[in-house]
């Protein structure tokens, strides 16, 4: 996660508390087309891989995955918001380890 933040230059960015802004609706034809859609696709792909240990961003990443064909500026801004959210919640990922049994164990903080 730190590598992604460093690659995008967001290590010094202001963190946010939610992965998506609930007041923003994303549409396929809204906003200006991105100059370099490859960067968007690569970053969303990395975030998609990260959802294995960070299920809290799964919904936001799945929404942004719908715009891989023609990403636009509002979609890019939504990706940046996810990264700022991850910056605020470093170390909040799931740990998957072998325990010698097939039981699923989980712990949560009810706050």
PLY file of the C-alpha trace (Angstrom):
ply
format ascii 1.0
element vertex 111
property float x
property float y
property float z
element edge 110
property int vertex1
property int vertex2
end_header
0.00 0.00 0.00
2.85 2.35 0.80
4.39 1.61 -2.60
1.16 2.66 -4.33
0.98 5.87 -2.29
4.61 6.64 -3.07
4.18 5.85 -6.78
1.25 8.25 -7.06
2.88 10.94 -4.93
0.18 10.80 -2.26
2.29 10.01 0.81
1.90 13.61 1.95
-1.79 13.91 1.05
-4.57 14.67 3.49
-6.34 11.44 4.61
-10.11 10.95 4.39
-12.42 8.74 6.44
-14.48 7.10 3.67
-13.32 5.40 0.46
-16.05 7.08 -1.62
-17.87 10.36 -1.30
-21.54 9.45 -0.77
-22.66 12.69 -2.46
-20.82 12.03 -5.74
-22.46 10.01 -8.51
-20.18 8.63 -11.21
-21.39 8.28 -14.77
-19.83 6.79 -17.88
-19.87 10.01 -19.94
-19.33 12.56 -17.18
-16.22 14.75 -17.27
-13.15 15.05 -19.45
-11.44 11.91 -20.78
-8.12 11.12 -19.12
-5.03 11.85 -21.17
-3.38 8.59 -20.03
-6.02 5.91 -19.33
-3.28 3.28 -18.82
-2.35 4.83 -15.47
-5.99 4.64 -14.30
-6.31 1.00 -15.39
-3.05 0.04 -13.73
-3.97 1.72 -10.46
-7.49 0.24 -10.33
-5.93 -3.17 -11.06
-3.59 -2.75 -8.09
-6.49 -1.69 -5.88
-8.49 -4.69 -7.08
-5.65 -6.97 -5.97
-5.52 -5.12 -2.64
-9.17 -5.95 -1.93
-8.05 -9.47 -0.94
-6.76 -8.08 2.33
-8.79 -4.85 2.37
-12.47 -5.77 1.91
-13.44 -2.27 3.10
-12.53 -0.87 -0.34
-14.19 -3.66 -2.37
-17.35 -1.75 -3.24
-15.52 1.42 -4.25
-13.04 -0.49 -6.41
-15.82 -2.48 -8.09
-17.61 0.77 -8.99
-14.42 2.23 -10.49
-13.73 -0.98 -12.39
-16.84 -0.28 -14.47
-15.09 2.70 -16.10
-11.93 0.94 -17.33
-12.79 1.40 -21.02
-12.96 5.22 -21.05
-11.90 6.60 -17.65
-12.61 10.26 -17.04
-11.43 12.89 -14.59
-14.15 12.28 -11.93
-13.24 8.57 -11.97
-9.58 9.43 -11.43
-10.52 11.71 -8.53
-12.46 8.81 -6.99
-9.37 6.58 -7.25
-7.32 9.26 -5.50
-9.93 9.38 -2.73
-9.55 5.63 -2.16
-5.81 6.10 -1.85
-6.30 8.92 0.65
-8.65 6.63 2.60
-6.02 3.88 2.62
-3.47 6.39 3.88
-5.74 7.14 6.83
-6.13 3.44 7.60
-2.67 1.97 7.16
-2.31 -1.40 8.85
-6.03 -2.11 8.73
-5.74 -5.11 6.44
-6.73 -8.70 7.11
-4.11 -11.25 8.02
-4.58 -14.60 6.31
-2.47 -17.36 7.83
-2.54 -21.14 8.03
-3.66 -22.49 11.41
-3.77 -26.19 10.54
-7.59 -26.30 10.41
-10.38 -25.16 8.09
-12.22 -23.02 10.64
-12.72 -19.35 9.88
-11.79 -17.14 12.80
-12.34 -13.40 12.89
-12.08 -10.56 15.33
-13.69 -7.16 15.13
-13.83 -3.93 17.04
-17.53 -3.14 17.52
-16.95 0.63 17.54
0 1
1 2
2 3
3 4
4 5
5 6
6 7
7 8
8 9
9 10
10 11
11 12
12 13
13 14
14 15
15 16
16 17
17 18
18 19
19 20
20 21
21 22
22 23
23 24
24 25
25 26
26 27
27 28
28 29
29 30
30 31
31 32
32 33
33 34
34 35
35 36
36 37
37 38
38 39
39 40
40 41
41 42
42 43
43 44
44 45
45 46
46 47
47 48
48 49
49 50
50 51
51 52
52 53
53 54
54 55
55 56
56 57
57 58
58 59
59 60
60 61
61 62
62 63
63 64
64 65
65 66
66 67
67 68
68 69
69 70
70 71
71 72
72 73
73 74
74 75
75 76
76 77
77 78
78 79
79 80
80 81
81 82
82 83
83 84
84 85
85 86
86 87
87 88
88 89
89 90
90 91
91 92
92 93
93 94
94 95
95 96
96 97
97 98
98 99
99 100
100 101
101 102
102 103
103 104
104 105
105 106
106 107
107 108
108 109
109 110
